[in-house]
Amino acid sequence: MKNQLKSQSHHFRRETRAWLETHCPPEMRGPGHGEEDHCWGGRDPDFSSAAQKNWMEAMADRGWTAPDWPVEYGGGGLSPDQCGILRQEMDRIEARNPLFSFGISMLGPALLKYGTEAQKRRFLPEIARGEIRWCQGYSEPDAGSDLAALRTRAEDRGDHWRVNGQKIWTSHADKSDWIFCLVRTNTAAPKHQGISFLLFDMASPGVTTRPIRLISGYSPFCETFFDDVRVPKDQIVGEVDRGWDVAKYLLSHEREMISGLGLLGSDEALGQEFAERLSGDPLLRAAVAEFDVDALAFRAMSERFIDELRDGRALPAGSSVMKYAATELHKRRHELRMALGGSQSLEWESDATAFGLPAREWLRTKGNSIEGGTSEIQLGIIAKRLLNLPGS
């Protein structure tokens, strides 16, 4: 039996390698140039090139944008071992992610666990094909780390929900088609109860967005307002007033997604990239060497975590460990890049440094330890659920 499984894995690897070599365009190999090279899909997708469009469509047709999802929902139906092989073979040729999608990384797993059969068949295939782009309606002006304090209200109007309230830090809300949103459906219940999980179209009357300009000069986040938004009754996921269960499950997948930051740029050591500038500074050389070792260790840890997660063996606070480690590593990477670039790294507006890309990316990393749950929140979860330390 063991030899048979080994033979099947070898066959799948050969088949996968051949398929990727044939279908992954040369332009879609190697590191990209920031978020402008990301493919988000959606109702009105904005592809950066024909190669990007072809790559996304080829992977979606094979179900490999969501390789571990069931085939009937648009996925690839791959086993955990096969998903690992696909990931390794994509890394081997430096194939880029064909589709960045909150639908795949966050909402999809929640729908697979809590959604009705009708919801799965309605939304999951569209998500896997990149035909619908989602944003997340969680944080509010007075409900950030204390998310359960949210006040956006959904009133039962018989044949629909009527939603009123405000969300903030809604990533890419101005470019998204639909939103998965936490709303309060029972004001008399304790704050962690009385919350429901709704899905609705961002084109619905009463939905408005306003981008928030960051210190980096970019505007990936938005304020989002709901004024008497009408939402059909069948677009609630899970039980009414039990949306906190769905929210927590989704957050674990969001933290898994954010942990991918720790792998960005890990294929190229900083010491190799900046070799010429390190020769005369032993302290900086030591800091870069330490970082490169930590980056390699994180890559190994990430491979193990993904395998354990897909096998159902992940630690209860595993996603918090990965999220915390990844964001701290990502911030260190950009701190060192700024130090290695010297005064040129501070340049902001000419094409000498791609219009200040190093500085803008460095500033953007400061938010990584806030989004998806602050580093302090993650450490608290780790202390409680992994180390079994007493609470305050």
N, C-alpha and C positions, 0 to 999 in steps of 0.2 A: 504493500500500500504506500509506504514511504517513497519507494522508488518511482511508483506511478505518479504521485503528486509532484515529485522532483522533475520528472519528464514533462508533465503538463506545464509546469512553471517555465521550463526551458523553451518549450514550444510557444507559450504565450509571449515570452520575451522576444524571441526571434520574429514572431509575427508583428508585435508592437513596434519593434525597432524598424522593420521594413516599412510598415505603414507610416510611421513618423518621418522617415527619410523621404518618402514619396510625397507626403501631403503637407509637411510643414515648410512654408516658403522660406527661402534664405533670409528675406527681410524680417522674418519673425523669429530669428535666432540671435542670441546675444543680448546683452543688457539694453533696455530701452533708455529713453531720455526723460524720465519723470512721468508725471501723470498724463501728459499729453499723448503718451504712447499706450495708455490703457484703453481697452475696449470695454465699454459698459453696456452695449446693446440698447434695447428699448424700442418703443413704438416708432421713433424717428431717430435711428442710430446715426452717430457721427463718426464714421470710420476715417482713420487717418490715411488709409491707403487701400487699394484693392487687395493687397496681400493680407492686410489685417482682416478684412471682410471674409476673404476666402478661408483663412485659417480658422476663424470663429465658426463659420458654417460647416467646415469639414469636421471639426471636433464635435459640434452639436449634432450633426447627422449620425455620428458614431456613438453618441451618448456620453462622450468623454469630457464634456464641460461639467458634468455631474456624474463621474464614473461609478460611484458607489450607490447611486439611486437605482431603484427598480426600473427595468426596461419599460414597463407599462406607464411610468410617469416621466419618460423622456431621458432616463439615465442610462448608464452603460451596463448595470447589473453585475459589476465586477466584485470579486471577493476582496477582502483586505489585502491578501498577498498580491493579487493582480493590481490593485490600486498602487501598492508600493512599487511594483515593477514599472508601471506606467510613469509614476513620478520620477523614478530613477532614469528611465530612458529619455524623458523630457529634459531632465537635468543634463544628461550626457551630451545632447546637442544644443543645450542652452535655449530650448524652445520657450517662448514667452507664454504666459497665462493667456489662453484664448479669450477669456471672458471674466472680467471683474464684476461681481454681482452680489449685492447684499441678499438677493433672493436665493442664491446658491449657498452662500456661507452662513446665513443666519435664518431667514424665514423658512427655507426649504426643510431643514431638519425639524423645525417646530411643526410644520404642516405634516410631515411624515409621522410624527408622534401624536399630535393632538388634532389634526384636521379630519374633517369628514371625508368619506370617499369622493363625494362630489367636489369638495374643495381641492383635493389632491389632483383629480383629473382635470379640473378647470385651470389651476394655476401652475402646477409643477412642470408640465411639458413646455408651457410658454417661457417659464424661467430658464429651463435647461437650453432652450433654443435661442435665448437672448432676445426674446421678443417683448419683454416687459422689464422695466427698471424700477426697483423699489428703494424707498428711503425709510428711515426708522423714526417713529414718533414716540420717543421715550422722555428725554429730559425736558424740564420746564424751568422758567426763571426762578421758581422757589422749590424746585424738586430736581436736584442734580444727584449728588451722592445719596441723598435721602429720597430715592426715586418714588418710594411708596407714598410720599406726601403730594403726589400729583393731584391737580384739581381740574384738568380737562374733563368735561362732563358729557356723558351720553345718556339722554333721556329716552325711555321707552315710549314711543308714540304709536304703539299698536302694530302697525305694519312696517315700521322702520325705527332706527335710532336717530335722534337729533343731537349732533355733536357741536359743542361750543368750548372754546379754550385756546390755549397757545402752547406751542412747543418751541424749543430753542436748540441750537447746535444740531439742527436737522441736516445731516450731510447730504449735499447734492439734491435738496428738496426741489430746487428750481428747475432741475433737469429730469426729475423722476416722474414715472407714470402713475405709480400707486404707492401707498404708505401702509406699513403695519404699525398700529398705534395703540398705546395704552390709554384707556379712558376710565373714569370713575362712573360706575353704574349704580352704586349704593352708597350714599353719603352717610348713612347711619351705621355702617359696618366699620370695624377696626380698619386702620389705613392699609394693611396688607391684604385685607379682604375687600370685597366690593369693587374690585378692579376687573375690567374685561379687556380682551385683546381683539381689536377690530381691524379689518382690511377695507380700504376704500380708495377710489380713484382720485388722484390729485386734480383731475379736471372737473371734479364735482363743484357745483355752485357753492360759494361760501368759503372755498379754500384759497388762501393767498400766501405767497412766500416773499421774503425779503432777505437777500444775501447779506452776510456779515463779512466785512472786509477785515482781514487779519493783519498783524504786524508784518507778516511776510509779503504782503501785497496781494495774496490770493484770497478767494472767497468761496471755499468749499462748503462752508456751513451757512445755514439760513435760520431766520425766525419764521415760524409757520403759524398761521392763524386760521381758526375754524369758526365760522359764523353761521349757525343754523344749517350745518352740513347734514344732508339726508343720506343715511347709510342703510342699505337693505338688511333685514334681519339675518339672512343666511350668511353674512360676511363676518360673523363673530367666530373666532377660533377657540375651541374648548368650551367649557361651561361659562355661563353668565356668572359674574362675580368671582370667578376662579382664574382670571387672566394672569395673576401673579405667578402661578405655576408655569404657564407658557413663557412668561417674561424671563424667569430665572433660567429655564432651559435654553432659551434663545441666547441669553447673555453668555452662557458657557461657550457657545459656538462663536459668538462675536469675539470673545477673548482668544479663542483658538485662532480666528482669522487675524487678529491684531498681532498675535505672536509671530506671524510670518514676517513682521518687520525685522526680526532678529536675523533672518536669512538674507535680507536684501544686501547685495554686494559681498556676500560671504564667499563667493567663488573666487574673488580676487583679493589677496591679502593686501592690507594697507602698506605693509613693509615692502612689498614688491612694487606697488603702484608709485610710492614716493621714495624709492630706494636712493636716488641721487640727493634728496634733501635731508636724509637721515644720517649721512656719513659724519657730519660735524657736530651732532647733538646727541650725546649718549643718553641723556635723560628722556628725550623724546623718542629715541630709538627703543629704549626699554619699555616705554608706555605703549608704543605701537606693537611691539612683540607680545606684550601681555594681552593686548586687545585681540590680536590675531589668534592666539591660543584659545582665548575665551570664545571667539567666534566659531572656531572649529568644534569646541566642546558643545556649544549651543546647537550647532547643526546636528551633531550626533544625538543630543538629547531630544531634539525636535523629531528626528526619525523614529526614535523609540516611543515618544509620546503619541505620534500619529498612529503607529502600529498598535499600541495598547488601546488607544481610543477606538479604533475600528474593531478591535477584538472585544471591546467591552471590559477591558482590564485597567482603564485609566484611574489614577488616584482621584478621590472626591474633589480635591482642590487643584487637580492637575492643570486645568485651563488658567487658573489664577497664577500658578507658578510660571507657566509659559508666558503669559501676558506680561507679568512683572519683569521677568528676565529679558524678554525681547525688547521691551520699551527702554529699559536701562541700557542695554547693549546698543540699541539704535541711537540713543542720545550720545553715548560715548563715541560711536563711529563718527558722527558729525562734529563733535567737539574736536576730535583729533584731525579731521579733514580741515577744519578751520585753522588749527594750529599749524598744520603742515603747509597750508597754502600761504601762510604769512599775511602780509598786508593786502595782497591781491584778493584774498578771500572776502575782504570787507567791501570790495567794489560792488556796485549795486545796479547800474543802469546801462553799461555799454555791453557790446557783444564779446568783450575780452573774456568774460566768465559767464557767457550765456545769460546776460542780463541779471547778474547777481545770483545765479542758481545755487552755488554753495551756501551763501549767506541765507537765502530764502529757505532752503531745505533745512539748514541748521535751526532757524527760528521755528519752522513748522514742527520739528521734533519735540519742542517743549510741550505741545499739546498731547503727544502720544501717551504721556503718563497720567493724563486726565481722562481722555475718551475711553469708553468701554468700562468705566470704573477706575477711579484714581489708584495710584500705586499704594496709597495708604489703605484704601478699601481692600485691595488684593492681599496686602500683608495681614490685614485683620482676618480675612477668610482663611488664609494659610495657617495662621496661628490657631484658629478655632477648629477647622475641619481636618487639618493634616497633623498639626502638632498637639492637638487636644489641650491647648492652654486655656486657663480659665478666663472668662469674659470679665469686663469691668462691672 
